[in-house]
Amino acid sequence: MVKPVKKKMAGWGKYPIESCLVYRPESTQDLKKILSSQKEKQIAYGLGRSYGDTALNEDEGISLFNKFDHMLSFDEESGILTCEAGVSLEEIINIFLPRGYFLPVTPGTKYVTVGGAIANDVHGKNHHLDGCFSEYVLEFDLLLASGETISCSRVENTDAFWATIGGIGLTGFITRAAIQLIRVETSYIKATYEKAENLDVAFEKFVENDANFKYSVAWIDCLSTGNSLGRSVLMRGEHALKEELPAKVKEPFKPSKGSVLKMPINAPSFALNPFSISAFNALYYASFKNETKIVDSSSFFHPLDAIDDWNKLYGKKGFIQYQAVFPKSNDPKSGIRKLLERLTEEKCSSFLAVLKSSGPANEGLLSFPMEGYTLALDIPIKDGSLFPFLRELDEIVLSYGGRVYLAKDATIDPETFKKMYPKWEEFKKVKKELDPDGLFSSSMSRRIGLT
Amino acid sequence: MGKILILGASSDIAQETARELAAKKNNLILTARNIEDLQMLKSDLEIRYGIEVTTKQFDGLDFDNHEQFFNGIVAEAGNLNGILLMYGAMDDQKEAEQSFSISRNMIDVNYTSAVSILNIAANYFEKKKSGFICAVSSVAGDRGRQSNYIYGSTKAGLSVYMEGLRNRLHKSGVQVLTIKPGMVDTKMTYGVVDEGPLLASPSTVAKDIVKGIVKRRDVLYTPWFWFVIMLIIKLIPEKIFKRTDI
């Protein structure tokens, strides 16, 4: 018998917190039992790093995937790994980086499961060149509501494949996947840091050099105003070659240290205010100089993973991560400028504002990236006044033809969603075929009118 | 290099223990009643740790075949460094009170089968004059309580058997380790036992077990605080204990 436990659950942003019926299946057999009982709606829950309610299901069912953590096969020659959907990106890095293989795409945290990376079609600092995570997914098994498992790829069950890529878990349970790893010579990154005194300069440098760096991202001080609005530090990099390592580095593949610090408690609400955050941002900006140096990959790709539970930094009320993409064809710079201006006017302090360029969209019906620029912001929730403000940001994003990232969203409404993701109807059609009784559903999918 | 044999490798604690042993580069022989349950664990251990894993069918209640099973394992592996007995049965106490067949199942799985297979293993290791025998007992065997004394008594029997075995094999240099876990967050306890500081993760218990083997311990309470809890519980006089409901 697979029994659920009633628990309060939340995503990484700690908003919203909802009471869900939490199952902990240990095998595909258990998953089938859960589905055939048809007691509740179901959604898969991996490591809980989606920010909002993507993996929540108020008063309905959640299936934890932490027991689905087995590696199934690995081909040393081709670098193709088959594993269960609950395997985390951290485990993949820890096991395969010392053997000279790295993830082709990694988001800002490595505490993401393979299933979650597919369902949210995550992207990384190399999207402009290499695309999303799904680009390296060769195939995956999808357990449908009927209890049948189908294999999905670019040539087999293609409708299901492209509906599941970015499909926020609504097509079925992803149980296993085959992914392509890439070869690297070292576990280090040759990182180039360059300051830009405002948004214009940042954009100029971004556009100019995009194609020259595999990894490219800019941290923006989003409290700077006037002439220095959008002042930023561009951080770009390449996998370091063996001969580029300094002599003192003895091993080309240094094992990762894991997290070193822990946020013991929620930060009190007074700790986060425009002064403390602007002081932090000023200090952070000042701490960089223009240089190129060798850094280890975890500090380059996953700097926040060094602090366990860093989400507690934003206090009990949690935070919203707002990530929007602005299409290249539609003056993205002015859209991003508008967003930053509204943010500084509103004094919506954010430690983290990240600008990235993104390459062409893929065929995922609900996949987020499209050719252009994305801006990601952490906005602490002080009170309800934030929500009307977020709607205002949505309007700006929409007016530029952009959209927000569902993996991070907790608040958009159905109309906004449908305008941002015009392929939603196509998605619903495929979902209807795969899940005619609508067994797979989440708090998010109901909120945005998708189920 | 020799191998380590795990009996009942599909349980949560056994799977985590297998990972801990594999991380220390031990080659493993995993057994279960249904070896299909072990295929994923086998590939996982081989890929993660680059060790050799073989899987074998083993039924604790098939006493007549234990000798042949164990000899076959030794013949194939060449050399066995240790054995871990990690299976067990915990049925409902109330049902077991009403049905001897349920009680007997627990007795046979937890005690009779352990005596059968470990007798054979003990003779092997005694002759070899090295190695370890490790069995997972339970804190429930330290004192009989109305809520699960039938299960507890089978584990008490196992603990005393292990104690005697330890006494016998001491001079042969063979380690005999009794593991006494408290409440562990497994499939068996999910949704039954509330999450809290007393509920340990299987990986915590597995780390303790492997540490216990490396340090050649005799009896290991895991997590450690169960030693204190059980010490207090054992010290309560029977006159008082029989009135309690703990």
Boltz contact constraints between the chains, C-beta under 6 A:
constraints:
  - contact:
      token1: [A, 3]
      token2: [B, 191]
      max_distance: 6.0
  - contact:
      token1: [A, 5]
      token2: [B, 191]
      max_distance: 6.0
  - contact:
      token1: [A, 24]
      token2: [B, 190]
      max_distance: 6.0
  - contact:
      token1: [A, 26]
      token2: [B, 187]
      max_distance: 6.0
  - contact:
      token1: [A, 70]
      token2: [B, 40]
      max_distance: 6.0
  - contact:
      token1: [A, 70]
      token2: [B, 44]
      max_distance: 6.0
  - contact:
      token1: [A, 71]
      token2: [B, 44]
      max_distance: 6.0
  - contact:
      token1: [A, 71]
      token2: [B, 47]
      max_distance: 6.0
  - contact:
      token1: [A, 71]
      token2: [B, 48]
      max_distance: 6.0
  - contact:
      token1: [A, 72]
      token2: [B, 43]
      max_distance: 6.0
  - contact:
      token1: [A, 74]
      token2: [B, 47]
      max_distance: 6.0
  - contact:
      token1: [A, 95]
      token2: [B, 48]
      max_distance: 6.0
